[in-house]
């Protein structure tokens, strides 16, 4: 007679892994990465979380994965977006979510730079990433506009002899104060509207970071304090691409890599929590009834739903990443300034990040319930860290509130309605509001408008 297996499990069965998205080389790379995570990254995760320590050792342990998409002659792995999604997911699941998110920002910086790097930037930054374990990061937030990072009102640049004077104020910057180089965005010199943006790269010594400000609920190793580049001189070769390339760089590099990568992080946290719940519930026994915790149908339901929901988002991430690979020759295609490939998939990337961030909050919460009081404590399961880390998904810009409005507004009113830089006039709203004015108020309002137009 067949019997139900009663052995303890180490985590989620490989039966539920969508490995069909990976080729043989990528599967081998992922296995190597799992070993790095278990040997060198995971043992540091709890202490880094408790002490808010930047995971420099963990990042350096990644070796050639720091140059995941870079050419092999530069020490990289020449991989694409599918492997990027798998890499971040693996680090967050088997290693440390803080390290995974710092890695996302590192790859975002590397790829935003590589999109249109000049020879100086290739030699000074990109070729040194792997051999010298150079860590980069993106600095795109703005204290004046919150998660609307595409609107850098507190930053700017002006022309001067031999280059530019550049100011960047960031409300928070992942790896701030610990990165070796920063890729950041300001309004362009001589800009006339906020859609005119430019991208820069600078060394760590050019930026004033305040990592000590970072005391967060989760992702405590990120060190995402504020950053200031205070009217620093930047030579011409520190401008990334052309003046005015910033909006294109956002859509073509920064957003796609951040949204694929951060979604991989949230999926990895979900999987890590599922692994913990499976390990605990297949070992924990209620001796009074002779049942393991995993024998209860309510636990089976919760774990089953968590697996289904998480794998749905994982498959979405891998599918979108594969689409990006197809239009960029697996991340290796050189694009002309203003040419779009990844940027054409932004509506899918918005949906992806929303789904992954929403899912991780639900899954980790339910897996904590499955582990009961044991999970509520820091030790021995450490699932409470996954709960705290996963909470960052919803609020990390663009926040889920912003993304669902982007999707709904685009579907209902078209892409032009998004109006990133507050340029599209809503005549329906103006007409409706002016209906409420009395004749005298309309005259007064008209005079104000005329004065603004003439002055």
C-alpha positions as CSV (number, residue, x, y, z in Angstrom):
1,X,0.0,0.0,0.0
2,X,1.3,3.5,-0.9
3,X,2.0,5.7,2.0
4,X,2.3,9.5,2.4
5,X,6.0,10.5,2.6
6,X,6.8,11.7,6.1
7,X,10.4,12.9,5.7
8,X,11.4,16.4,6.6
9,X,12.1,18.7,3.7
10,X,14.8,21.3,3.2
11,X,12.6,23.6,1.2
12,X,10.5,23.9,-1.9
13,X,10.8,20.9,-4.1
14,X,12.6,21.6,-7.5
15,X,9.4,20.2,-9.1
16,X,8.1,23.8,-8.6
17,X,11.0,25.6,-10.2
18,X,10.5,27.1,-13.7
19,X,13.9,26.1,-14.8
20,X,12.6,25.8,-18.3
21,X,13.4,29.5,-18.7
22,X,17.1,28.8,-18.3
23,X,19.6,27.1,-20.6
24,X,22.2,24.7,-19.4
25,X,24.9,27.4,-18.9
26,X,22.5,29.5,-16.9
27,X,21.4,26.6,-14.7
28,X,25.1,25.9,-14.0
29,X,25.7,29.5,-13.2
30,X,22.7,29.5,-10.8
31,X,24.0,26.5,-9.0
32,X,27.4,28.2,-8.6
33,X,25.6,31.2,-7.2
34,X,23.5,29.1,-4.7
35,X,26.8,27.7,-3.4
36,X,28.3,31.3,-3.0
37,X,25.1,32.4,-1.2
38,X,25.1,29.5,1.2
39,X,28.8,29.6,1.9
40,X,29.6,33.3,2.0
41,X,26.5,35.5,1.9
42,X,23.8,33.9,4.1
43,X,26.1,33.5,7.1
44,X,26.5,37.3,7.2
45,X,22.8,38.2,6.6
46,X,21.5,38.1,10.2
47,X,24.4,40.1,11.7
48,X,24.3,42.7,8.8
49,X,20.6,43.1,9.5
50,X,21.0,43.5,13.3
51,X,23.9,46.0,12.9
52,X,22.8,47.8,9.7
53,X,26.1,46.7,8.1
54,X,26.6,47.3,4.4
55,X,27.0,43.9,2.7
56,X,30.3,44.8,1.0
57,X,31.8,41.3,1.7
58,X,28.7,39.7,0.3
59,X,28.8,41.8,-2.9
60,X,32.5,41.1,-3.5
61,X,31.9,37.4,-3.1
62,X,29.7,37.5,-6.2
63,X,32.8,37.9,-8.3
64,X,32.0,37.7,-12.1
65,X,28.3,38.1,-11.3
66,X,29.1,41.8,-10.6
67,X,29.5,42.0,-14.4
68,X,26.6,39.8,-15.3
69,X,25.9,41.4,-18.6
70,X,29.4,42.7,-19.3
71,X,31.5,41.1,-22.0
72,X,33.6,38.2,-21.0
73,X,36.8,40.0,-22.1
74,X,36.1,42.5,-19.3
75,X,35.6,39.6,-16.8
76,X,31.9,39.6,-17.1
77,X,29.5,36.7,-17.9
78,X,27.8,38.2,-21.1
79,X,24.4,37.1,-19.8
80,X,21.0,38.8,-20.4
81,X,17.9,39.8,-18.6
82,X,16.6,36.3,-17.8
83,X,19.8,35.5,-16.0
84,X,19.6,38.8,-14.2
85,X,16.1,38.0,-12.9
86,X,17.4,34.5,-11.8
87,X,20.5,36.0,-10.2
88,X,18.7,38.5,-8.0
89,X,16.0,36.0,-7.1
90,X,18.7,33.5,-6.0
91,X,20.7,36.0,-3.9
92,X,17.5,37.1,-2.1
93,X,16.3,33.5,-1.6
94,X,19.6,31.8,-0.6
95,X,21.7,34.7,0.6
96,X,20.5,38.1,1.8
97,X,17.8,40.4,0.5
98,X,19.8,43.5,1.4
99,X,22.7,42.2,-0.7
100,X,20.2,41.4,-3.5
101,X,18.8,45.0,-3.6
102,X,22.3,46.5,-3.5
103,X,23.1,44.2,-6.4
104,X,20.1,45.4,-8.3
105,X,21.2,49.0,-8.0
106,X,24.8,48.0,-8.9
107,X,23.7,46.3,-12.1
108,X,21.3,49.3,-12.9
109,X,24.3,51.7,-12.6
110,X,26.5,49.5,-14.7
111,X,24.0,49.1,-17.4
112,X,22.8,52.7,-17.4
113,X,26.5,53.6,-17.9
114,X,27.1,50.9,-20.5
115,X,24.1,52.1,-22.5
116,X,26.1,55.0,-23.9
117,X,29.5,55.0,-22.2
118,X,32.4,56.8,-23.7
119,X,35.9,55.3,-23.8
120,X,36.9,57.0,-20.6
121,X,34.0,55.5,-18.8
122,X,34.6,52.1,-20.2
123,X,38.2,52.1,-19.1
124,X,37.7,53.9,-15.7
125,X,34.6,52.1,-14.6
126,X,33.2,49.2,-16.6
127,X,36.4,47.3,-17.2
128,X,37.3,47.5,-13.5
129,X,33.9,46.2,-12.1
130,X,34.9,42.6,-12.0
131,X,38.7,42.5,-11.6
132,X,38.7,45.2,-8.9
133,X,35.2,44.3,-7.4
134,X,34.0,47.9,-8.0
135,X,30.5,48.5,-6.7
136,X,28.3,51.1,-8.4
137,X,24.8,52.4,-7.6
138,X,22.1,54.6,-8.9
139,X,21.1,57.9,-7.3
140,X,17.8,59.0,-8.8
141,X,15.6,60.1,-5.9
142,X,14.8,63.7,-5.2
143,X,13.8,65.3,-1.8
144,X,11.3,67.5,-3.6
145,X,9.3,64.9,-5.6
146,X,9.4,61.7,-3.5
147,X,9.0,58.5,-5.5
148,X,8.5,60.6,-8.7
149,X,12.3,60.1,-9.3
150,X,12.0,61.2,-12.9
151,X,11.4,64.8,-11.8
152,X,14.7,66.0,-10.2
153,X,13.7,69.5,-9.1
154,X,16.4,69.8,-6.5
155,X,19.3,69.0,-8.9
156,X,20.8,70.7,-11.9
157,X,23.9,71.5,-14.0
158,X,25.4,74.4,-15.7
159,X,28.2,74.8,-18.3
160,X,31.6,76.0,-17.4
161,X,35.1,75.8,-19.1
162,X,36.0,72.2,-19.8
163,X,32.9,70.7,-18.4
164,X,30.0,71.3,-16.0
165,X,29.1,72.4,-12.5
166,X,26.7,69.7,-11.2
167,X,24.5,69.5,-8.1
168,X,22.6,66.4,-7.1
169,X,20.4,66.1,-4.0
170,X,19.0,62.6,-3.3
171,X,16.7,61.8,-0.5
172,X,18.1,58.3,-0.3
173,X,20.6,56.3,-2.3
174,X,21.1,52.6,-1.9
175,X,24.7,51.8,-1.1
176,X,25.2,55.5,-0.4
177,X,28.6,56.1,1.2
178,X,29.8,52.7,0.3
179,X,29.6,52.5,-3.5
180,X,32.8,53.2,-5.5
181,X,30.9,55.1,-8.2
182,X,27.5,56.8,-8.7
183,X,25.3,57.1,-11.8
184,X,22.8,59.9,-11.3
185,X,20.4,62.2,-13.1
186,X,19.9,66.0,-13.1
187,X,18.2,68.5,-15.2
188,X,20.3,69.4,-18.2
189,X,22.4,72.5,-18.6
190,X,20.2,75.3,-20.0
191,X,17.1,73.2,-19.6
192,X,13.7,74.7,-20.3
193,X,11.5,71.9,-19.0
194,X,11.9,69.0,-16.6
195,X,11.8,66.4,-19.3
196,X,15.2,67.7,-20.4
197,X,17.4,65.5,-18.2
198,X,21.1,64.4,-18.3
199,X,23.0,61.5,-16.7
200,X,26.4,61.6,-15.0
201,X,28.9,59.3,-13.4
202,X,31.2,60.3,-10.5
203,X,33.6,58.7,-8.1
204,X,32.8,58.2,-4.4
205,X,34.9,61.1,-3.3
206,X,32.7,63.5,-5.2
207,X,29.6,62.6,-3.2
208,X,28.7,63.4,0.4
209,X,26.6,60.5,1.7
210,X,25.0,60.1,5.1
211,X,24.5,56.3,5.6
212,X,24.0,56.8,9.3
213,X,20.6,58.2,8.5
214,X,19.4,54.7,7.4
215,X,17.5,53.0,10.2
216,X,14.7,51.2,8.5
217,X,12.2,48.4,9.1
218,X,13.9,46.1,6.7
219,X,16.7,45.9,4.1
220,X,18.8,47.3,6.9
221,X,22.1,46.6,5.1
222,X,21.2,48.9,2.2
223,X,22.5,52.0,3.9
224,X,20.1,54.2,1.8
225,X,20.8,57.6,3.4
226,X,20.7,60.9,1.7
227,X,23.3,62.0,-0.9
228,X,24.7,65.4,-1.9
229,X,26.9,66.3,-4.8
230,X,27.3,70.0,-4.1
231,X,28.1,72.1,-7.2
232,X,31.0,69.8,-8.2
233,X,33.0,70.3,-11.3
234,X,32.4,67.4,-13.8
235,X,34.6,67.2,-16.9
236,X,33.0,66.4,-20.2
237,X,33.9,62.7,-19.9
238,X,31.7,62.3,-16.8
239,X,28.6,63.1,-18.8
240,X,26.9,59.8,-19.7
241,X,25.8,60.0,-23.4
242,X,24.6,63.3,-24.7
243,X,23.1,66.3,-22.9
244,X,19.4,65.5,-22.8
245,X,19.7,61.7,-22.9
246,X,18.3,61.3,-19.4
247,X,14.6,60.6,-20.2
248,X,15.6,58.0,-22.7
249,X,18.1,56.5,-20.3
250,X,15.4,56.2,-17.7
251,X,13.1,54.3,-20.0
252,X,15.7,52.2,-21.7
253,X,18.0,51.2,-18.9
254,X,17.3,52.5,-15.4
255,X,13.6,51.5,-15.2
256,X,13.8,48.1,-17.0
257,X,16.8,46.9,-14.9
258,X,15.3,48.2,-11.6
259,X,11.9,46.7,-12.2
260,X,13.1,43.3,-13.4
261,X,15.7,43.2,-10.7
262,X,13.6,44.4,-7.8
263,X,10.8,42.0,-8.8
264,X,13.4,39.2,-8.6
265,X,14.3,40.3,-5.1
266,X,10.7,40.2,-4.0
267,X,10.2,36.8,-5.6
268,X,13.4,35.6,-3.9
269,X,12.1,36.7,-0.5
270,X,8.8,35.0,-1.1
271,X,10.6,31.8,-2.0
272,X,12.9,32.0,1.0
273,X,9.9,32.3,3.3
274,X,8.2,29.3,1.6
275,X,11.4,27.3,2.1
276,X,11.5,28.2,5.8
277,X,7.8,27.3,6.3
278,X,8.3,24.0,4.6
279,X,11.4,23.1,6.6
280,X,9.6,24.0,9.9
281,X,6.2,22.5,9.3
282,X,7.7,19.1,8.0
283,X,9.8,18.8,11.2
284,X,7.5,20.2,13.9
285,X,5.2,17.6,15.5
286,X,2.2,17.9,17.8
287,X,2.7,14.8,19.8
288,X,-0.7,15.0,21.4
289,X,-2.4,14.2,18.1
290,X,0.5,12.6,16.3
291,X,0.5,15.0,13.5
292,X,3.2,17.2,12.0
293,X,2.2,20.8,11.3
294,X,2.4,20.2,7.6
295,X,-0.3,17.5,8.0
296,X,-3.0,20.1,8.7
297,X,-5.1,21.0,5.6
298,X,-5.0,24.7,6.5
299,X,-1.2,24.7,6.4
300,X,-1.3,22.8,3.1
301,X,-3.7,25.4,1.7
302,X,-1.6,28.3,2.7
303,X,1.7,26.9,1.3
304,X,-0.1,25.8,-1.9
305,X,-1.5,29.3,-2.5
306,X,1.9,30.9,-1.7
307,X,3.6,28.6,-4.3
308,X,1.0,29.2,-6.9
309,X,1.0,33.0,-6.5
310,X,4.8,33.3,-6.3
311,X,5.4,31.1,-9.4
312,X,2.8,33.1,-11.4
313,X,4.9,36.3,-10.7
314,X,8.2,34.4,-11.3
315,X,7.0,33.2,-14.7
316,X,5.9,36.8,-15.5
317,X,9.3,38.1,-14.6
318,X,11.1,35.5,-16.7
319,X,8.7,36.0,-19.6
320,X,9.2,39.8,-19.6
321,X,13.0,39.3,-19.2
322,X,13.0,36.9,-22.1
323,X,11.2,39.5,-24.2
324,X,13.9,42.0,-23.3
325,X,16.6,39.5,-24.3
326,X,14.9,39.0,-27.7
327,X,15.0,42.7,-28.6
328,X,18.5,43.4,-27.2
329,X,20.4,40.3,-28.3
330,X,20.4,39.1,-24.7
331,X,21.5,42.5,-23.4
332,X,24.4,42.8,-25.8
333,X,23.0,45.0,-28.5
334,X,24.4,48.5,-28.8
335,X,21.7,51.1,-29.2
336,X,21.8,54.5,-30.8
337,X,20.9,57.5,-28.6
338,X,17.1,57.7,-28.5
339,X,16.6,54.1,-29.8
340,X,14.1,52.1,-27.8
341,X,14.1,48.3,-27.1
342,X,13.5,47.6,-23.4
343,X,11.6,50.9,-23.1
344,X,8.8,49.5,-25.3
345,X,7.9,47.1,-22.5
346,X,7.4,49.6,-19.7
347,X,3.7,48.8,-19.2
348,X,4.6,45.2,-18.6
349,X,7.4,46.1,-16.3
350,X,5.1,48.3,-14.2
351,X,2.6,45.4,-13.9
352,X,5.5,43.1,-12.9
353,X,6.8,45.1,-10.1
354,X,3.3,45.8,-8.7
355,X,2.5,42.0,-8.8
356,X,5.8,40.9,-7.2
357,X,5.7,43.6,-4.4
358,X,2.0,42.8,-3.6
359,X,2.7,39.1,-3.6
360,X,5.7,39.2,-1.3
361,X,3.8,41.0,1.5
362,X,1.0,38.5,1.4
363,X,3.2,35.4,1.1
364,X,5.7,36.2,3.9
365,X,2.8,37.1,6.2
366,X,1.1,33.8,5.5
367,X,4.3,31.8,5.9
368,X,4.9,33.5,9.2
369,X,1.5,32.3,10.3
370,X,2.4,28.8,9.2
371,X,5.4,28.8,11.5
372,X,3.5,30.1,14.4
373,X,5.3,31.4,17.5
374,X,8.6,30.0,16.3
375,X,8.5,32.3,13.3
376,X,7.5,35.4,15.4
377,X,10.9,35.2,17.1
378,X,14.1,36.2,15.5
379,X,15.7,32.8,16.1
380,X,15.9,30.1,15.0
381,X,13.9,30.6,11.8
382,X,14.7,34.2,10.9
383,X,11.5,34.5,8.9
384,X,10.7,37.8,10.6
385,X,13.6,39.3,8.7
386,X,12.0,38.2,5.4
387,X,8.8,39.8,6.6
388,X,10.5,43.1,7.2
389,X,12.6,43.0,4.0
390,X,9.5,42.2,1.9
391,X,7.7,45.3,3.2
392,X,10.1,47.5,1.2
393,X,8.6,46.2,-2.1
394,X,5.3,48.2,-2.0
395,X,6.9,51.5,-0.9
396,X,10.0,51.5,-3.1
397,X,9.6,54.0,-5.9
398,X,7.9,53.9,-8.2
399,X,5.5,52.8,-5.4
400,X,2.7,50.4,-6.0
401,X,0.2,53.3,-5.7
402,X,2.0,55.1,-8.6
403,X,2.3,51.9,-10.7
404,X,-1.4,50.9,-10.6
405,X,-2.4,54.4,-11.5
406,X,0.1,54.3,-14.4
407,X,-1.5,51.1,-15.7
408,X,-5.1,52.2,-15.2
409,X,-4.6,55.7,-16.6
410,X,-2.7,54.4,-19.6
411,X,-5.4,51.8,-20.3
412,X,-8.2,54.3,-19.9
413,X,-6.7,57.5,-21.3
414,X,-3.6,56.6,-23.2
415,X,0.2,57.0,-22.5
416,X,0.1,60.7,-23.1
417,X,-2.1,61.1,-20.1
418,X,0.7,60.0,-17.7
419,X,2.2,63.5,-18.0
420,X,5.5,62.7,-16.2
421,X,6.7,66.3,-16.2
422,X,3.4,68.1,-15.6
423,X,3.1,69.4,-19.2
424,X,-0.3,68.2,-20.4
425,X,-3.3,70.6,-19.8
426,X,-6.4,69.0,-18.4
427,X,-9.0,71.2,-20.0
428,X,-11.9,69.2,-18.7
429,X,-10.8,69.9,-15.1
430,X,-10.1,73.6,-15.9
431,X,-13.5,74.0,-17.5
432,X,-15.2,72.3,-14.6
433,X,-13.5,74.4,-12.0
434,X,-14.0,77.7,-13.7
435,X,-17.8,77.0,-13.8
436,X,-17.7,77.4,-10.1
437,X,-16.4,81.0,-10.2
438,X,-18.6,84.0,-10.0
439,X,-18.3,86.7,-12.7
440,X,-16.1,88.8,-10.5
441,X,-13.9,85.9,-9.7
442,X,-13.6,85.0,-13.4
443,X,-12.5,88.6,-14.1
444,X,-9.9,88.5,-11.3
445,X,-8.6,85.1,-12.4
446,X,-8.4,86.4,-16.0
447,X,-6.3,89.3,-14.9
448,X,-4.0,87.1,-13.0
449,X,-3.5,84.9,-16.1
450,X,-2.9,87.9,-18.3
451,X,-0.3,89.3,-15.9
452,X,1.5,85.9,-15.8
453,X,1.4,85.7,-19.6
454,X,2.8,89.2,-20.1
455,X,5.3,89.2,-17.2
